[in-house]
Amino acid sequence: MRSSTFPHSIVTRSRSLALVALWALGAGSGCIALKADQDEIAKEVDKLRKEVLASNETAERNQALADEVEAKLKEVEELLRRNQADLGLRVENLELQVQELRGAAENADYMATAAKQELLELRADLDARITALEEKLNEATNIPESKTELLAEAEKHMGKRNYKQARRLYRTYESRYPGDAQMPDVRFKIGLTYFSERDYKSSLGEFYRIIQDSPESPIVPDALYYSGLAFAKLGQCNNAIAYFEALTEKKMKAPQNYKDKAAEQIGILKKDKGELCMDKAAEGGQ
């Protein structure tokens, strides 16, 4: 709160003016004063009056200026308060935005990592497929021209259990040399590739061709034995026993080990109660 008292110099001058006025009154009451002194006193009084008025005007201007300054300060304080509130809100909003951006950046990083991993896996899978295709292409275009080399290449794949490629080479031999003396053996190897892949029906078709088309071939006992095994694998034990029995006949020219194995298989199948032989299980249910 501002003080309303005038400055000390203004009070002093006011007191001087009052004393001069009192002195003038005393002079009018009987004291003798010279004309020159009266004029001088009047000038001094007028001067003092003007100074008092000027001082009052200055004080009023100072007061007005002080009020104006105070009003301006209040405006500035209010503005600062509003700015601080706005600034606080802006800072809070910025913090939220930064958090959102940080979260988005982390999610983007995770997604980029996942995408990179997926790309690596896809590329590895693609490389594996390309390699497999190249191997197949090499196999398809790498077919020997000579008969001996063709059989040797087929046997090599057979030994590696690459049955499809071995069968493809045997089929090539079959188409190139249809009347060749080794044809029964080649057809048996084709049937053996199917048997090894557990495609027993297809193997039976190849073995049957040998038995029908080349009954005098030394490979017939092999075809009979594996035909019995294939029928047994299919659960058709009656057919399997028939083929094994044909192999054990005296007139059949077959190695003794085949005859012994065939007899052993017959014993096993005849003892079966339907666990292996589906045809026996069907007969039991009738």
ZIMO-V873360 format. One record per residue. N is the residue number from 0. PHI is phi in whole degrees, -180 to 180 (NA if undefined). Layout:
# ZIMO-V873360
((N;PHI) (N;PHI))
This chain:
# ZIMO-V873360
((0;NA) (1;-81) (2;-84) (3;-98) (4;-76) (5;-77) (6;-62) (7;-62) (8;-66) (9;-66) (10;-62) (11;-64) (12;-65) (13;-64) (14;-64) (15;-63) (16;-63) (17;-66) (18;-65) (19;-65) (20;-64) (21;-63) (22;-63) (23;-66) (24;-65) (25;-65) (26;-69) (27;-72) (28;-89) (29;145) (30;-79) (31;-93) (32;-129) (33;-77) (34;-62) (35;-65) (36;-67) (37;-64) (38;-64) (39;-65) (40;-65) (41;-62) (42;-62) (43;-66) (44;-64) (45;-63) (46;-63) (47;-65) (48;-60) (49;-63) (50;-65) (51;-64) (52;-63) (53;-62) (54;-64) (55;-63) (56;-63) (57;-64) (58;-62) (59;-65) (60;-63) (61;-62) (62;-63) (63;-63) (64;-64) (65;-63) (66;-62) (67;-63) (68;-62) (69;-64) (70;-62) (71;-62) (72;-62) (73;-63) (74;-62) (75;-63) (76;-62) (77;-63) (78;-63) (79;-63) (80;-62) (81;-64) (82;-64) (83;-64) (84;-63) (85;-63) (86;-64) (87;-62) (88;-65) (89;-64) (90;-63) (91;-63) (92;-63) (93;-63) (94;-62) (95;-62) (96;-64) (97;-64) (98;-63) (99;-63) (100;-64) (101;-64) (102;-63) (103;-63) (104;-65) (105;-65) (106;-61) (107;-63) (108;-67) (109;-62) (110;-63) (111;-64) (112;-65) (113;-63) (114;-64) (115;-64) (116;-64) (117;-62) (118;-63) (119;-63) (120;-65) (121;-63) (122;-67) (123;-63) (124;-64) (125;-65) (126;-61) (127;-65) (128;-66) (129;-62) (130;-62) (131;-63) (132;-65) (133;-64) (134;-65) (135;-65) (136;-64) (137;-64) (138;-65) (139;-68) (140;-97) (141;-105) (142;-106) (143;-60) (144;-87) (145;-80) (146;-62) (147;-64) (148;-65) (149;-64) (150;-66) (151;-63) (152;-66) (153;-64) (154;-63) (155;-63) (156;-69) (157;-63) (158;-65) (159;-86) (160;62) (161;-91) (162;-66) (163;-65) (164;-68) (165;-62) (166;-64) (167;-62) (168;-70) (169;-65) (170;-66) (171;-63) (172;-62) (173;-62) (174;-76) (175;-77) (176;-127) (177;-63) (178;-101) (179;-69) (180;-66) (181;-88) (182;-61) (183;-58) (184;-66) (185;-63) (186;-66) (187;-63) (188;-65) (189;-63) (190;-62) (191;-68) (192;-64) (193;-65) (194;-60) (195;-67) (196;-90) (197;65) (198;-95) (199;-69) (200;-64) (201;-65) (202;-65) (203;-62) (204;-62) (205;-70) (206;-66) (207;-65) (208;-60) (209;-65) (210;-63) (211;-80) (212;-86) (213;-135) (214;-65) (215;-95) (216;-72) (217;-63) (218;-86) (219;-59) (220;-57) (221;-63) (222;-65) (223;-64) (224;-62) (225;-73) (226;-66) (227;-61) (228;-63) (229;-64) (230;-65) (231;-64) (232;-64) (233;-83) (234;83) (235;-98) (236;-71) (237;-62) (238;-66) (239;-61) (240;-63) (241;-62) (242;-70) (243;-67) (244;-66) (245;-63) (246;-74) (247;-89) (248;-63) (249;-64) (250;-75) (251;-77) (252;-85) (253;-138) (254;-56) (255;-62) (256;-64) (257;-68) (258;-61) (259;-66) (260;-65) (261;-65) (262;-64) (263;-63) (264;-64) (265;-60) (266;-61) (267;-65) (268;-71) (269;-68) (270;-81) (271;-65) (272;-103) (273;112) (274;-74) (275;-100) (276;-96) (277;-73) (278;-69) (279;-70) (280;-63) (281;-68) (282;-65) (283;-68) (284;-85) (285;-83))
